[in-house]
Amino acid sequence: MAHLIDATTAAHLADALPGAVARLAAGELVAFPTETVYGLGARADAADAVAKIFAAKGRPSDHPLIVHVADAAGAAAFAAELPPVAQRLMAAFWPGPLTVIVPRRDGIGREAAGGQDTVGLRCPDHPVALALLRAAAQAGVPGVAAPSANRFGRVSPTQAAHVASEFESEPDLLVLDGGDCAVGIESAIVDCSRGHPVLLRPGCLTVAEIEAAAGEPLRTRDATAPRASGTLEAHYAPQAKVRLMTAEQLDAALTVWGSTGRGHPASSAGPTLAVYSRRRRAAVHGVVLQRMPDDAAAVAHELFAVLRTLDATGAPLIWVEQPPHAPEWDGVRDRLQRAAAAA
């Protein structure tokens, strides 16, 4: 099983940093927390190190990674240029849950960028991540490529224990335990490489917040957009099949479920269904009910952990109530739609 190192206090972090930085400098993998999810990191300037990320995750090598840097100045190592809109977004949201895609500097980060001439850059807002990136930069590691620390296409980890369970067959993996991730879903991604900002992946920041900082409207993704992390149609999926329904559809489906006997004691030795819903519902035998918070940020914070918990019940199906069609729910809706697409 992966080796967990406590980094939840300043003293523990100080003890853990030298070993973690030494591993990164040597081209080895280190998992670490950010405010969004845990990342599986390797030095972004070394092709052989980045290859270990793809191998560990089972991720296609042309699916780009996000390069994490210690600050805005650190972006210059990987960016051929920082367009003005990218600079405005970085000034507004770094450190924070926003990734900018910019033209990549020739000769660095090609493998992390999935072979593209653009690169995704982010400065995370987490004390462990920032301390690691700053110490790594001082040790000659300009940036750390770090997708979510899970097997490719599966549910992202928001706790160190999630990472350990994903990579239990990787005994040499070092995991810095910085506690639960505060945001809980991955960063928004904005392409700034083609003259106008384009939203490639929503996150916890709303379109209005990003547009206010950008100083211009966000355009929608088109066929010429660069490939970006976490934007495949099917992603973020548990082992169980996820189905999204409106509250009314969910009510009707549960009624049918109970009347057909699939929720009866004799139908199964374990849970037959798991439900994640904003509406309170009466208990049904064989159905695991999980109440969804009314607040979008609270749902984002717990979403991946809840999917993992419901998956661990052994229920083959997870029915989820469609989140509201409001801007603050865009990131949650995106993750659930991609999880359902993998069914």
C-alpha positions as CSV (number, residue, x, y, z in Angstrom):
1,M,0.0,0.0,0.0
2,A,1.1,3.6,-0.6
3,H,3.1,5.2,2.2
4,L,1.1,8.0,4.0
5,I,3.0,10.8,5.6
6,D,1.2,13.1,8.0
7,A,1.5,16.7,6.8
8,T,-1.5,18.1,8.6
9,T,0.5,20.4,11.0
10,A,3.3,22.8,10.2
11,A,5.8,20.6,12.2
12,H,4.8,17.4,10.4
13,L,5.0,19.2,7.1
14,A,8.4,20.5,7.8
15,D,9.5,16.9,8.6
16,A,7.9,15.5,5.4
17,L,9.1,18.1,2.9
18,P,12.8,17.1,2.5
19,G,11.9,13.5,1.6
20,A,9.1,14.5,-0.7
21,V,11.2,17.1,-2.6
22,A,14.1,14.6,-2.9
23,R,11.7,12.1,-4.5
24,L,10.4,14.7,-7.0
25,A,13.9,15.9,-7.8
26,A,14.9,12.2,-8.5
27,G,12.0,11.8,-10.9
28,E,9.7,9.8,-8.6
29,L,6.0,10.2,-7.9
30,V,4.6,12.1,-4.9
31,A,0.9,12.4,-4.2
32,F,-0.2,15.6,-2.4
33,P,-3.3,17.6,-1.5
34,T,-4.6,20.7,-3.2
35,E,-7.7,22.7,-2.3
36,T,-9.5,20.8,-5.1
37,V,-8.5,17.2,-5.1
38,Y,-5.3,15.2,-4.4
39,G,-2.8,15.2,-7.2
40,L,-0.3,12.5,-8.4
41,G,2.8,14.5,-9.0
42,A,6.0,14.3,-10.9
43,R,8.5,16.9,-12.1
44,A,7.0,18.3,-15.2
45,D,10.3,19.0,-17.0
46,A,11.4,15.4,-17.1
47,A,9.8,13.0,-19.7
48,D,10.6,9.9,-17.8
49,A,9.1,11.2,-14.6
50,V,5.9,12.3,-16.4
51,A,5.7,8.9,-18.0
52,K,5.4,7.3,-14.5
53,I,2.2,9.3,-13.9
54,F,0.6,7.9,-17.1
55,A,1.7,4.4,-16.3
56,A,0.5,4.5,-12.7
57,K,-2.9,5.9,-13.6
58,G,-3.4,3.9,-16.8
59,R,-3.9,7.2,-18.6
60,P,-3.4,7.8,-22.3
61,S,-0.2,9.7,-22.8
62,D,-1.9,12.2,-25.2
63,H,-4.3,13.3,-22.5
64,P,-2.6,16.4,-21.1
65,L,-1.8,17.0,-17.4
66,I,-1.9,20.3,-15.5
67,V,1.4,21.7,-14.4
68,H,1.4,23.1,-10.8
69,V,3.7,26.0,-10.1
70,A,4.6,27.8,-6.9
71,D,3.5,31.3,-8.1
72,A,2.8,33.4,-11.1
73,A,6.5,33.9,-11.7
74,G,7.0,30.1,-11.9
75,A,4.6,30.0,-14.9
76,A,7.3,31.6,-17.0
77,A,9.4,28.4,-17.0
78,F,6.6,26.7,-19.0
79,A,4.9,29.5,-20.9
80,A,6.2,30.9,-24.2
81,E,4.0,33.8,-23.4
82,L,1.3,34.8,-20.9
83,P,-1.5,36.5,-22.8
84,P,-3.0,39.5,-21.0
85,V,-6.2,37.7,-20.2
86,A,-4.3,34.9,-18.6
87,Q,-2.4,37.4,-16.5
88,R,-5.7,39.0,-15.4
89,L,-7.1,35.6,-14.4
90,M,-3.9,34.6,-12.6
91,A,-3.9,37.9,-10.7
92,A,-7.5,37.3,-9.6
93,F,-7.5,33.6,-8.7
94,W,-4.0,32.4,-8.0
95,P,-3.4,30.7,-5.7
96,G,-6.7,29.1,-6.4
97,P,-8.9,26.7,-8.4
98,L,-8.3,28.0,-11.9
99,T,-6.1,26.6,-14.6
100,V,-5.0,28.7,-17.6
101,I,-4.0,27.2,-20.9
102,V,-1.3,29.2,-22.6
103,P,1.3,28.7,-25.4
104,R,4.0,26.3,-24.2
105,R,7.6,27.2,-24.1
106,D,9.6,25.1,-26.6
107,G,11.8,22.4,-25.1
108,I,10.0,21.9,-21.8
109,G,6.8,20.1,-20.6
110,R,5.9,18.5,-23.9
111,E,5.1,15.2,-22.3
112,A,3.1,16.8,-19.5
113,A,1.1,18.7,-22.2
114,G,0.2,15.6,-24.0
115,G,2.4,16.6,-27.0
116,Q,0.5,19.9,-27.6
117,D,2.0,23.3,-28.1
118,T,-0.1,24.6,-25.2
119,V,0.2,23.9,-21.5
120,G,-2.2,24.1,-18.6
121,L,-0.8,25.9,-15.5
122,R,-2.2,26.3,-12.0
123,C,-1.0,27.6,-8.6
124,P,-3.0,25.6,-6.0
125,D,-4.3,27.2,-2.8
126,H,-3.3,24.6,-0.2
127,P,-0.5,25.0,2.4
128,V,1.0,21.6,1.7
129,A,0.9,22.0,-2.1
130,L,2.4,25.5,-1.9
131,A,5.2,24.4,0.5
132,L,6.0,21.4,-1.7
133,L,6.1,23.5,-4.9
134,R,8.2,26.2,-3.3
135,A,10.7,23.8,-1.9
136,A,10.8,21.8,-5.1
137,A,11.5,25.0,-7.1
138,Q,14.4,25.8,-4.8
139,A,15.7,22.2,-5.5
140,G,15.6,22.8,-9.3
141,V,12.1,21.4,-10.0
142,P,10.3,24.2,-11.9
143,G,6.9,22.7,-11.8
144,V,5.0,19.5,-10.9
145,A,2.6,17.8,-13.3
146,A,-0.2,16.5,-11.3
147,P,-3.5,15.0,-12.4
148,S,-5.9,13.6,-9.8
149,A,-4.4,10.8,-7.8
150,N,-6.7,8.0,-9.0
151,R,-6.9,5.4,-11.7
152,F,-7.8,7.0,-15.0
153,G,-11.5,7.8,-15.4
154,R,-12.4,6.9,-11.9
155,V,-13.6,9.0,-8.9
156,S,-11.1,11.7,-7.9
157,P,-9.6,11.5,-4.4
158,T,-10.3,14.2,-1.8
159,Q,-8.7,12.4,1.2
160,A,-5.3,10.7,1.5
161,A,-7.0,7.4,2.3
162,H,-8.6,7.6,-1.1
163,V,-5.2,7.8,-2.8
164,A,-3.9,4.9,-0.7
165,S,-6.8,2.7,-1.7
166,E,-6.4,3.6,-5.4
167,F,-2.7,2.8,-5.4
168,E,-2.5,0.0,-2.8
169,S,-0.3,-2.0,-5.3
170,E,2.2,0.9,-5.4
171,P,4.1,0.4,-2.1
172,D,6.7,3.0,-3.0
173,L,4.3,5.9,-3.6
174,L,4.6,8.7,-1.0
175,V,1.4,10.4,-0.1
176,L,1.4,13.6,1.8
177,D,-1.7,13.6,4.0
178,G,-3.0,17.2,4.3
179,G,-6.5,16.4,5.4
180,D,-9.7,16.7,3.4
181,C,-9.7,18.9,0.3
182,A,-11.7,22.0,0.9
183,V,-13.2,22.5,-2.6
184,G,-13.7,18.9,-3.6
185,I,-13.9,19.2,-7.4
186,E,-11.2,20.0,-9.9
187,S,-10.2,23.5,-11.1
188,A,-12.0,25.4,-13.8
189,I,-9.9,25.4,-17.0
190,V,-9.8,28.5,-19.3
191,D,-8.0,28.4,-22.6
192,C,-6.2,31.7,-23.1
193,S,-4.0,30.6,-26.0
194,R,-6.2,31.7,-28.9
195,G,-7.0,35.4,-28.5
196,H,-10.2,35.0,-26.5
197,P,-10.8,33.1,-23.2
198,V,-12.7,29.8,-23.6
199,L,-14.1,27.8,-20.8
200,L,-13.0,24.2,-21.3
201,R,-14.0,22.8,-17.9
202,P,-16.2,24.4,-15.2
203,G,-15.2,24.3,-11.5
204,C,-16.3,26.0,-8.3
205,L,-15.8,29.5,-9.9
206,T,-18.9,30.7,-11.8
207,V,-18.8,32.0,-15.3
208,A,-19.7,35.4,-14.1
209,E,-16.8,35.4,-11.6
210,I,-14.3,34.4,-14.3
211,E,-15.7,36.9,-16.9
212,A,-15.5,39.7,-14.4
213,A,-11.8,39.0,-13.8
214,A,-11.1,38.3,-17.5
215,G,-12.7,41.6,-18.5
216,E,-14.5,39.9,-21.5
217,P,-17.0,37.1,-22.1
218,L,-16.0,33.5,-22.0
219,R,-16.5,31.7,-25.3
220,T,-17.7,28.1,-25.5
221,R,-15.5,25.2,-26.5
222,D,-15.2,24.4,-30.2
223,A,-13.5,21.7,-32.3
224,T,-10.2,23.7,-32.4
225,A,-9.8,23.9,-28.6
226,P,-6.7,22.2,-27.2
227,R,-7.2,19.0,-25.3
228,A,-7.5,19.5,-21.6
229,S,-7.5,17.4,-18.4
230,G,-10.8,15.9,-17.2
231,T,-12.8,16.8,-20.3
232,L,-13.5,13.4,-21.8
233,E,-17.2,12.6,-22.1
234,A,-16.9,9.7,-19.6
235,H,-14.9,10.4,-16.4
236,Y,-15.1,10.6,-12.6
237,A,-16.9,7.2,-12.5
238,P,-17.4,4.8,-9.6
239,Q,-17.7,1.0,-10.2
240,A,-21.5,1.3,-9.9
241,K,-23.5,2.7,-12.8
242,V,-24.6,6.3,-12.2
243,R,-27.9,7.5,-13.5
244,L,-29.0,11.2,-13.2
245,M,-32.7,11.9,-12.8
246,T,-35.0,14.8,-11.9
247,A,-36.6,14.7,-8.5
248,E,-39.9,13.6,-10.1
249,Q,-38.2,10.9,-12.2
250,L,-36.5,9.7,-9.1
251,D,-39.7,9.5,-7.1
252,A,-41.4,7.5,-9.8
253,A,-38.4,5.2,-10.3
254,L,-38.2,4.4,-6.6
255,T,-41.9,3.6,-6.5
256,V,-41.5,1.2,-9.3
257,W,-38.4,-0.2,-7.7
258,G,-40.2,-1.0,-4.5
259,S,-43.3,-2.4,-6.2
260,T,-41.3,-4.9,-8.4
261,G,-39.7,-6.5,-5.3
262,R,-36.2,-5.5,-6.1
263,G,-36.0,-3.7,-2.9
264,H,-37.5,-6.5,-0.8
265,P,-35.5,-8.5,1.7
266,A,-35.6,-11.7,-0.4
267,S,-34.3,-10.0,-3.5
268,S,-30.7,-9.4,-2.4
269,A,-28.3,-10.0,0.5
270,G,-26.9,-6.5,0.2
271,P,-27.9,-3.1,-1.0
272,T,-29.6,-3.2,-4.4
273,L,-29.5,0.6,-5.0
274,A,-27.9,3.8,-3.7
275,V,-29.6,7.2,-4.0
276,Y,-28.0,10.6,-3.6
277,S,-30.8,13.1,-3.5
278,R,-31.7,16.6,-2.2
279,R,-35.3,15.5,-1.4
280,R,-35.9,13.6,1.8
281,R,-37.3,10.2,1.1
282,A,-38.8,7.4,3.2
283,A,-36.5,4.4,3.8
284,V,-36.8,1.5,1.3
285,H,-35.3,-1.9,2.2
286,G,-32.1,-2.6,0.3
287,V,-31.8,1.0,-0.8
288,V,-29.0,3.3,0.7
289,L,-30.2,6.9,0.9
290,Q,-27.8,9.7,1.1
291,R,-29.1,13.3,1.5
292,M,-27.6,15.9,-0.9
293,P,-27.0,19.3,0.7
294,D,-28.9,22.3,-0.7
295,D,-25.7,24.4,-1.1
296,A,-23.6,23.8,-4.3
297,A,-20.3,24.4,-2.5
298,A,-21.2,21.8,0.1
299,V,-22.1,19.3,-2.5
300,A,-18.9,19.9,-4.4
301,H,-16.9,19.4,-1.2
302,E,-18.4,16.0,-0.5
303,L,-19.3,14.8,-4.0
304,F,-16.4,12.5,-4.7
305,A,-16.3,11.1,-1.2
306,V,-20.0,10.4,-1.3
307,L,-19.7,8.5,-4.6
308,R,-16.9,6.5,-3.1
309,T,-18.9,5.7,0.0
310,L,-22.0,4.7,-2.0
311,D,-19.8,2.6,-4.3
312,A,-18.3,0.8,-1.3
313,T,-21.8,-0.4,-0.2
314,G,-21.7,-2.8,-3.1
315,A,-24.8,-1.5,-4.7
316,P,-24.6,-1.9,-8.5
317,L,-26.6,1.3,-9.2
318,I,-26.3,4.9,-7.9
319,W,-29.2,7.2,-8.7
320,V,-28.5,10.9,-8.3
321,E,-30.9,13.7,-8.4
322,Q,-30.1,16.3,-11.1
323,P,-28.6,19.4,-9.4
324,P,-30.3,22.7,-10.1
325,H,-29.7,24.6,-13.3
326,A,-28.0,27.5,-11.7
327,P,-24.4,28.9,-12.4
328,E,-23.0,27.8,-9.0
329,W,-23.9,24.2,-9.8
330,D,-22.1,24.0,-13.2
331,G,-19.0,22.2,-11.8
332,V,-21.0,19.7,-9.9
333,R,-23.3,19.1,-12.8
334,D,-20.4,18.6,-15.2
335,R,-18.8,15.9,-12.9
336,L,-22.1,14.0,-12.5
337,Q,-22.8,14.1,-16.2
338,R,-19.4,12.6,-17.0
339,A,-19.8,10.0,-14.3
340,A,-23.2,9.0,-15.7
341,A,-21.7,8.9,-19.2
342,A,-19.4,6.1,-18.2
343,A,-22.4,3.8,-17.3
